[in-house]
Amino acid sequence: MDHFELAGKTAALVGAGSPAADAIAAAYREAGAEVVPVTRLENLETPFDIVAVAQDAFLAKPIAEIGDDEFERVLAANLGGVFAALRAAQGAIRRPGRIVVVTSVLGERGLPNCSAYAAAHGAVHNLIRAVAQELAPADISVNGIALGWMDWMHDRLDPADPEAARAVRFTILKRAGTADDLGALAVWLSGSGAGFVTGQIFTADGGLTTHL
C-alpha cells in the first residue's frame, strides 16, 4: 500500500474542472497529496512533485466539414496544453518527479468522423514517448493514460442514443469507465511503485481496443 501513498507530495493539476481532472484530484487527495489546480505551470510558484494534465476537447465531424479554425482549436486544446506543461515541468518539478497525461485511445485507433481529435491525441502519445526520453536523466517519469468510453462523456455517448449504448457494449467489460478506474491508475503512476516506468501509454478502456 505504500506505493499508493502520496502524503507530503504536491500535485499540480492542469485542466481542473474537467471530469478526468476532477477524478484524479479526488484520488490524489485520498492518497494524501496536496492538489494545486493551475491553468499553466509557468504561473505556479509552489514547488511540486507531480504533474497531471487532463484536458480534453472532443470533435466529431467528417474531415471535409472541419474548418481550419476548428482543427487548430482541437490541436491547441488537446495537444498544445500538454506540450506547454511538459516544457515547463522540467525546470520546476522536484526529483524524482512524476508526470501523468490523460489522453484517448483514439490516438492509437482512429474512428470515422474523429480525424482531428484522433490526430491530436496521436501526437500526444508520441509526445509522451519522446519527452520521457528527454526527462529520464533528470529522474522525471512521463506516462499517459488513454481512456476509452467513460461515463461522463455525454458529448460523445448520449445515454438516450441506442448507438451509444452499443458502443459501450462493444467493450469486453460491457460498461463505461468511471472516475475510480482513472484515479487509482493515476495514483499508482504518481507514486513509488512506478519508479521504473516511463514513456508508456496505459490503456483504461475496458478492453475496447481489443475489438477496434
Summary of the structure (lengths in Angstrom):
residues: 212
radius of gyration: 16.7
end to end distance: 34.6
largest distance: 51.2
contacts: 714
relative contact order: 0.18
helix: 45%
strand: 20%
